[in-house]
Amino acid sequence: MKQLSRRQMAWRAAQDIADGAYVNLGIGLPTLVSDYLPKDREIVLHSENGILGMGPAPKPGEEDPDLINAGKGLTTLLPGGAFFHHNDAFLMIRGGHLDLALLGAYEISETGDIANWTVEDPATPPGVGGAMDLAAGAKEIRVILEHNTKEGASRIRRRCHYPLTASGVVKRIYTNLAVIDVTPDGLVVREIVPELDFSQLQDKTEARLTLANDWRKLEAPAI
């Protein structure tokens, strides 16, 4: 079984972003999505530290140390992009002006709860950032995360064990093994990586899954 790499996960999530969408990319894995946006769509990226019109990561030799995203990673600005105070960036979030937020997470529950700000470990400081504002203010929340921990435990659970960021907000989950929708009837699997069958995916998932009638193989280009 070949799992998706982190960049392949970011590529897959990018393919679902609609033309004309205003999107916030969460700290960590979601920031990679900016490198794989479809070229035929106009997608406007927002960053809570005060950017609208954020571009992909800079090419070698083109880095600007003053131009960073919310996770302090180097980024670029597209033509027409703008800088502003982070208070204004949060007003955009809280005012409901973002179509989508793609967030990372420690855990997701079968009802769409998200836990992504603390693991309650003194060695890992908590980081609330803008996650709670985004979970409440964006029109849609999707999550990108590894399907299991390094120890093999499921990150998609019946209920989250870590403190919640928000309840019932997640609509779609992208992992290195599958694409899963959160529906009123539970978690519905839309795509699975080749060489992994549904029963094996369920064995790796604490929450109960249902396989969509029109499911397909989850494949991504070599990146």
HUFENSUL-V778712 format. One record per pair of residues at least 24 apart in sequence whose ideal C-beta (glycine too) atoms are under 10 Angstrom apart, sorted by the first residue. I is the first residue (numbers start at 1). J is the second residue. D is the distance in whole Angstrom. If there is no record, write none. Layout:
i | j | d
I | J | D
I | J | D
This chain:
i | j | d
1 | 177 | 8
1 | 192 | 10
1 | 193 | 7
1 | 194 | 8
1 | 195 | 4
1 | 196 | 5
1 | 197 | 10
1 | 200 | 8
2 | 176 | 10
2 | 193 | 7
2 | 194 | 7
2 | 195 | 7
2 | 196 | 9
2 | 219 | 10
3 | 146 | 9
3 | 147 | 8
3 | 148 | 10
3 | 175 | 9
3 | 176 | 4
3 | 177 | 6
3 | 193 | 6
3 | 195 | 10
3 | 196 | 9
3 | 218 | 10
4 | 146 | 10
4 | 147 | 10
4 | 174 | 9
4 | 175 | 8
4 | 176 | 4
4 | 177 | 7
4 | 178 | 9
4 | 193 | 6
4 | 218 | 7
4 | 219 | 9
4 | 220 | 6
4 | 223 | 9
5 | 32 | 10
5 | 176 | 8
5 | 220 | 8
5 | 222 | 9
5 | 223 | 7
6 | 32 | 6
6 | 144 | 9
6 | 146 | 8
6 | 176 | 8
6 | 223 | 9
7 | 32 | 6
7 | 33 | 10
7 | 35 | 8
7 | 36 | 8
7 | 220 | 9
7 | 221 | 10
7 | 222 | 10
7 | 223 | 4
8 | 32 | 10
8 | 36 | 9
8 | 174 | 10
8 | 176 | 8
8 | 193 | 10
8 | 218 | 9
8 | 219 | 9
8 | 220 | 4
8 | 221 | 8
8 | 222 | 8
8 | 223 | 6
9 | 33 | 9
9 | 36 | 10
9 | 144 | 6
9 | 145 | 9
9 | 146 | 8
9 | 147 | 10
9 | 174 | 6
9 | 175 | 7
9 | 176 | 6
9 | 177 | 10
9 | 179 | 10
9 | 218 | 10
9 | 220 | 8
9 | 223 | 10
10 | 34 | 8
10 | 35 | 7
10 | 36 | 6
10 | 37 | 10
10 | 102 | 9
10 | 144 | 7
10 | 174 | 9
10 | 220 | 9
10 | 223 | 9
11 | 35 | 8
11 | 36 | 4
11 | 37 | 10
11 | 174 | 10
11 | 220 | 5
11 | 221 | 7
11 | 223 | 6
12 | 36 | 9
12 | 144 | 9
12 | 174 | 6
12 | 175 | 10
12 | 176 | 10
12 | 179 | 7
12 | 191 | 8
12 | 218 | 7
12 | 219 | 9
12 | 220 | 5
12 | 221 | 10
13 | 102 | 6
13 | 142 | 7
13 | 143 | 9
13 | 144 | 5
13 | 172 | 9
13 | 173 | 10
13 | 174 | 5
13 | 179 | 9
14 | 38 | 7
14 | 41 | 9
14 | 43 | 8
14 | 102 | 9
14 | 174 | 10
15 | 41 | 10
15 | 220 | 9
16 | 100 | 9
16 | 102 | 9
16 | 142 | 8
16 | 172 | 7
16 | 174 | 8
16 | 179 | 9
17 | 41 | 7
17 | 43 | 5
17 | 45 | 10
17 | 99 | 9
17 | 100 | 7
17 | 102 | 8
17 | 142 | 9
18 | 43 | 8
18 | 99 | 7
18 | 100 | 8
18 | 140 | 10
19 | 43 | 7
20 | 44 | 8
20 | 99 | 8
21 | 45 | 9
21 | 98 | 9
21 | 99 | 4
21 | 100 | 6
21 | 139 | 9
21 | 140 | 9
22 | 46 | 6
22 | 52 | 8
22 | 92 | 8
22 | 97 | 6
22 | 98 | 5
22 | 99 | 5
22 | 100 | 8
22 | 101 | 10
22 | 138 | 9
22 | 139 | 9
23 | 54 | 9
23 | 98 | 7
23 | 99 | 7
23 | 100 | 5
23 | 101 | 7
23 | 102 | 7
23 | 138 | 9
23 | 140 | 10
23 | 142 | 10
24 | 48 | 7
24 | 54 | 10
24 | 70 | 8
24 | 89 | 9
24 | 92 | 9
24 | 93 | 7
24 | 98 | 5
24 | 99 | 9
24 | 100 | 7
24 | 101 | 4
24 | 102 | 7
24 | 103 | 8
24 | 130 | 8
24 | 133 | 10
24 | 134 | 6
24 | 137 | 9
24 | 138 | 7
24 | 141 | 10
25 | 54 | 8
25 | 69 | 7
25 | 70 | 8
25 | 71 | 9
25 | 75 | 10
25 | 100 | 9
25 | 101 | 8
25 | 102 | 5
25 | 103 | 9
25 | 104 | 10
25 | 144 | 9
26 | 70 | 8
26 | 71 | 8
26 | 101 | 7
26 | 102 | 6
26 | 103 | 4
26 | 104 | 5
26 | 105 | 9
26 | 116 | 8
26 | 129 | 8
26 | 130 | 8
26 | 131 | 7
26 | 134 | 7
26 | 141 | 10
26 | 142 | 10
26 | 143 | 8
26 | 144 | 8
27 | 69 | 8
27 | 70 | 6
27 | 71 | 4
27 | 72 | 9
27 | 73 | 8
27 | 103 | 9
27 | 104 | 7
27 | 116 | 9
27 | 127 | 7
27 | 129 | 6
27 | 130 | 9
27 | 131 | 8
28 | 71 | 6
28 | 73 | 9
28 | 103 | 9
28 | 104 | 4
28 | 105 | 10
28 | 116 | 9
28 | 127 | 10
28 | 144 | 9
28 | 145 | 9
29 | 102 | 9
29 | 103 | 9
29 | 104 | 5
29 | 105 | 10
29 | 143 | 10
29 | 144 | 5
29 | 145 | 7
29 | 146 | 8
29 | 174 | 9
30 | 71 | 9
30 | 101 | 9
30 | 102 | 4
30 | 103 | 6
30 | 104 | 6
30 | 105 | 10
30 | 142 | 9
30 | 143 | 9
30 | 144 | 5
30 | 145 | 10
30 | 174 | 9
31 | 56 | 10
31 | 57 | 8
31 | 69 | 6
31 | 70 | 8
31 | 71 | 6
31 | 73 | 6
31 | 75 | 8
31 | 102 | 9
31 | 104 | 9
32 | 56 | 9
32 | 57 | 8
32 | 73 | 10
32 | 102 | 10
32 | 144 | 9
32 | 223 | 10
33 | 102 | 6
33 | 144 | 8
33 | 174 | 10
34 | 69 | 8
34 | 73 | 10
34 | 75 | 7
34 | 76 | 9
35 | 223 | 9
36 | 220 | 9
36 | 221 | 9
36 | 223 | 8
42 | 78 | 10
43 | 99 | 9
43 | 100 | 9
44 | 78 | 8
44 | 80 | 9
44 | 81 | 9
44 | 98 | 10
44 | 99 | 9
45 | 69 | 9
45 | 75 | 9
45 | 77 | 10
45 | 78 | 8
45 | 81 | 9
45 | 102 | 10
46 | 70 | 9
46 | 89 | 7
46 | 92 | 6
46 | 93 | 8
46 | 97 | 8
46 | 98 | 6
46 | 99 | 10
46 | 100 | 10
46 | 101 | 9
46 | 134 | 10
46 | 138 | 10
47 | 71 | 9
47 | 75 | 8
47 | 83 | 10
47 | 86 | 9
47 | 89 | 7
47 | 130 | 9
48 | 86 | 6
48 | 89 | 5
48 | 90 | 6
48 | 92 | 9
48 | 93 | 7
48 | 98 | 10
48 | 101 | 10
48 | 129 | 7
48 | 130 | 4
48 | 131 | 10
48 | 133 | 8
48 | 134 | 8
49 | 83 | 9
49 | 84 | 10
49 | 85 | 10
49 | 86 | 5
49 | 89 | 7
49 | 90 | 10
49 | 129 | 10
49 | 130 | 9
50 | 82 | 9
50 | 83 | 6
50 | 84 | 5
50 | 85 | 6
50 | 86 | 5
50 | 87 | 9
50 | 88 | 7
50 | 89 | 5
50 | 90 | 9
50 | 92 | 10
51 | 75 | 7
51 | 76 | 10
51 | 77 | 7
51 | 78 | 10
51 | 81 | 7
51 | 82 | 7
51 | 83 | 6
51 | 84 | 8
51 | 86 | 10
51 | 89 | 8
52 | 77 | 9
52 | 78 | 10
52 | 80 | 9
52 | 81 | 6
52 | 82 | 5
52 | 83 | 8
52 | 84 | 7
52 | 88 | 9
52 | 89 | 8
52 | 92 | 8
52 | 97 | 10
53 | 77 | 6
53 | 78 | 5
53 | 79 | 8
53 | 80 | 6
53 | 81 | 3
53 | 82 | 6
53 | 83 | 9
54 | 78 | 7
54 | 81 | 7
55 | 79 | 9
55 | 81 | 7
70 | 129 | 7
70 | 130 | 7
71 | 104 | 10
71 | 127 | 10
71 | 129 | 9
86 | 130 | 9
89 | 130 | 8
89 | 133 | 10
90 | 130 | 7
90 | 133 | 6
90 | 134 | 10
90 | 137 | 9
91 | 137 | 10
92 | 133 | 10
92 | 137 | 8
93 | 130 | 6
93 | 132 | 10
93 | 133 | 5
93 | 134 | 6
93 | 135 | 10
93 | 136 | 8
93 | 137 | 4
93 | 138 | 7
94 | 130 | 10
94 | 133 | 6
94 | 134 | 10
94 | 136 | 8
94 | 137 | 5
95 | 137 | 7
96 | 136 | 9
96 | 137 | 6
96 | 138 | 8
96 | 139 | 7
97 | 137 | 8
97 | 138 | 9
97 | 139 | 9
98 | 133 | 10
98 | 134 | 7
98 | 137 | 7
98 | 138 | 4
98 | 139 | 7
98 | 140 | 9
99 | 138 | 7
99 | 139 | 5
99 | 140 | 7
100 | 134 | 10
100 | 138 | 6
100 | 139 | 7
100 | 140 | 5
100 | 141 | 8
100 | 142 | 7
100 | 171 | 9
100 | 172 | 10
101 | 130 | 9
101 | 131 | 9
101 | 133 | 9
101 | 134 | 4
101 | 135 | 7
101 | 137 | 8
101 | 138 | 4
101 | 139 | 9
101 | 140 | 7
101 | 141 | 5
101 | 142 | 8
101 | 143 | 9
101 | 169 | 9
102 | 134 | 9
102 | 138 | 9
102 | 140 | 9
102 | 141 | 8
102 | 142 | 5
102 | 143 | 7
102 | 144 | 6
102 | 172 | 9
102 | 174 | 8
103 | 129 | 10
103 | 130 | 10
103 | 131 | 6
103 | 134 | 7
103 | 135 | 7
103 | 138 | 9
103 | 141 | 6
103 | 142 | 8
103 | 143 | 5
103 | 144 | 8
103 | 145 | 9
103 | 165 | 8
103 | 166 | 10
103 | 169 | 9
103 | 170 | 8
104 | 131 | 9
104 | 143 | 7
104 | 144 | 6
104 | 145 | 6
104 | 146 | 10
105 | 131 | 9
105 | 141 | 10
105 | 143 | 5
105 | 144 | 8
105 | 145 | 5
105 | 146 | 10
105 | 155 | 7
105 | 156 | 10
105 | 160 | 9
105 | 162 | 9
105 | 165 | 8
105 | 170 | 8
105 | 173 | 9
106 | 145 | 8
106 | 149 | 9
106 | 155 | 7
106 | 160 | 8
106 | 161 | 9
106 | 162 | 5
106 | 163 | 10
106 | 165 | 9
107 | 143 | 10
107 | 145 | 8
107 | 149 | 10
107 | 153 | 10
107 | 154 | 9
107 | 155 | 5
107 | 156 | 8
107 | 157 | 6
107 | 159 | 9
107 | 160 | 4
107 | 161 | 7
107 | 162 | 6
107 | 164 | 9
107 | 165 | 10
107 | 206 | 10
108 | 143 | 6
108 | 145 | 7
108 | 154 | 10
108 | 155 | 7
108 | 156 | 5
108 | 157 | 7
108 | 160 | 7
108 | 170 | 6
108 | 173 | 6
108 | 175 | 9
108 | 180 | 9
108 | 182 | 8
108 | 187 | 9
108 | 207 | 8
109 | 156 | 8
109 | 157 | 6
109 | 158 | 7
109 | 159 | 5
109 | 160 | 5
109 | 161 | 10
109 | 164 | 9
109 | 167 | 8
109 | 168 | 9
109 | 170 | 8
109 | 182 | 9
109 | 187 | 9
109 | 206 | 10
109 | 207 | 7
110 | 156 | 7
110 | 157 | 7
110 | 158 | 6
110 | 159 | 8
110 | 160 | 10
110 | 180 | 10
110 | 182 | 8
110 | 186 | 6
110 | 187 | 5
110 | 205 | 9
110 | 206 | 9
110 | 207 | 4
110 | 208 | 7
110 | 209 | 9
111 | 158 | 9
111 | 159 | 8
111 | 160 | 10
111 | 167 | 8
111 | 168 | 6
111 | 169 | 10
111 | 170 | 9
111 | 182 | 7
111 | 184 | 9
111 | 186 | 8
111 | 187 | 9
111 | 207 | 9
112 | 141 | 8
112 | 143 | 9
112 | 166 | 9
112 | 167 | 8
112 | 168 | 5
112 | 169 | 6
112 | 170 | 4
112 | 171 | 7
112 | 172 | 10
112 | 173 | 9
112 | 181 | 10
112 | 182 | 4
112 | 183 | 9
112 | 184 | 10
112 | 187 | 9
113 | 157 | 9
113 | 159 | 7
113 | 160 | 5
113 | 164 | 6
113 | 165 | 8
113 | 166 | 7
113 | 167 | 5
113 | 168 | 6
113 | 169 | 8
113 | 170 | 7
113 | 182 | 9
114 | 141 | 7
114 | 143 | 6
114 | 145 | 10
114 | 160 | 7
114 | 162 | 10
114 | 164 | 7
114 | 165 | 5
114 | 166 | 6
114 | 167 | 8
114 | 168 | 9
114 | 169 | 6
114 | 170 | 5
114 | 173 | 10
115 | 155 | 9
115 | 157 | 9
115 | 159 | 10
115 | 160 | 4
115 | 161 | 8
115 | 162 | 4
115 | 163 | 6
115 | 164 | 5
115 | 165 | 6
115 | 166 | 9
116 | 143 | 8
116 | 145 | 9
116 | 160 | 10
116 | 162 | 8
116 | 163 | 10
116 | 164 | 9
116 | 165 | 5
116 | 166 | 9
117 | 162 | 8
117 | 163 | 7
117 | 164 | 9
117 | 165 | 5
118 | 162 | 6
118 | 163 | 6
118 | 165 | 9
119 | 161 | 10
119 | 162 | 6
119 | 163 | 9
120 | 161 | 9
120 | 162 | 7
120 | 163 | 7
121 | 162 | 10
126 | 163 | 9
128 | 165 | 8
131 | 165 | 5
131 | 166 | 8
132 | 164 | 9
132 | 165 | 6
132 | 166 | 7
133 | 166 | 10
134 | 165 | 9
134 | 166 | 9
134 | 169 | 9
135 | 164 | 9
135 | 165 | 5
135 | 166 | 3
135 | 167 | 9
135 | 168 | 10
135 | 169 | 5
135 | 170 | 9
136 | 165 | 9
136 | 166 | 6
136 | 169 | 8
138 | 169 | 9
139 | 171 | 10
140 | 169 | 9
140 | 170 | 9
140 | 171 | 5
140 | 172 | 8
141 | 165 | 10
141 | 166 | 8
141 | 168 | 10
141 | 169 | 5
141 | 170 | 5
141 | 171 | 6
141 | 172 | 8
141 | 182 | 9
142 | 169 | 10
142 | 170 | 7
142 | 171 | 6
142 | 172 | 4
142 | 173 | 7
142 | 174 | 7
142 | 179 | 10
142 | 181 | 10
142 | 182 | 9
143 | 169 | 9
143 | 170 | 5
143 | 171 | 9
143 | 172 | 7
143 | 173 | 5
143 | 174 | 7
143 | 175 | 9
143 | 180 | 10
143 | 182 | 9
144 | 172 | 10
144 | 173 | 8
144 | 174 | 5
144 | 175 | 8
144 | 176 | 9
145 | 173 | 7
145 | 174 | 8
145 | 175 | 6
145 | 176 | 9
146 | 175 | 6
146 | 176 | 6
146 | 177 | 9
147 | 173 | 9
147 | 174 | 10
147 | 175 | 4
147 | 176 | 6
147 | 177 | 4
147 | 178 | 7
147 | 180 | 9
147 | 193 | 10
147 | 201 | 8
147 | 204 | 6
147 | 205 | 7
148 | 175 | 9
148 | 176 | 9
148 | 177 | 8
148 | 204 | 6
148 | 205 | 9
148 | 206 | 10
152 | 204 | 8
153 | 204 | 10
153 | 206 | 8
154 | 203 | 9
154 | 204 | 6
154 | 205 | 5
154 | 206 | 4
154 | 207 | 7
155 | 204 | 10
155 | 205 | 9
155 | 206 | 9
155 | 207 | 10
156 | 180 | 7
156 | 182 | 10
156 | 187 | 7
156 | 204 | 9
156 | 205 | 5
156 | 206 | 7
156 | 207 | 5
156 | 209 | 8
157 | 205 | 9
157 | 206 | 5
157 | 207 | 6
158 | 205 | 10
158 | 206 | 6
158 | 207 | 5
158 | 208 | 8
159 | 206 | 9
159 | 207 | 9
174 | 218 | 9
175 | 201 | 9
175 | 204 | 9
175 | 205 | 9
175 | 218 | 9
176 | 218 | 9
177 | 201 | 6
177 | 204 | 7
177 | 205 | 9
177 | 218 | 8
178 | 204 | 9
178 | 205 | 8
178 | 209 | 8
178 | 215 | 9
178 | 218 | 6
179 | 212 | 10
179 | 215 | 9
179 | 216 | 9
179 | 218 | 6
180 | 205 | 9
180 | 207 | 9
180 | 209 | 7
180 | 210 | 10
180 | 212 | 9
181 | 210 | 10
181 | 212 | 8
182 | 207 | 10
183 | 210 | 9
183 | 212 | 10
185 | 210 | 7
186 | 210 | 6
188 | 212 | 5
188 | 213 | 10
188 | 215 | 9
189 | 215 | 6
189 | 218 | 10
190 | 214 | 8
190 | 215 | 6
190 | 216 | 7
190 | 218 | 8
191 | 215 | 6
191 | 216 | 6
191 | 217 | 7
191 | 218 | 4
191 | 219 | 8
192 | 216 | 8
192 | 217 | 7
192 | 218 | 6
193 | 217 | 7
193 | 218 | 5
193 | 219 | 8
193 | 220 | 9
194 | 218 | 8
194 | 219 | 7
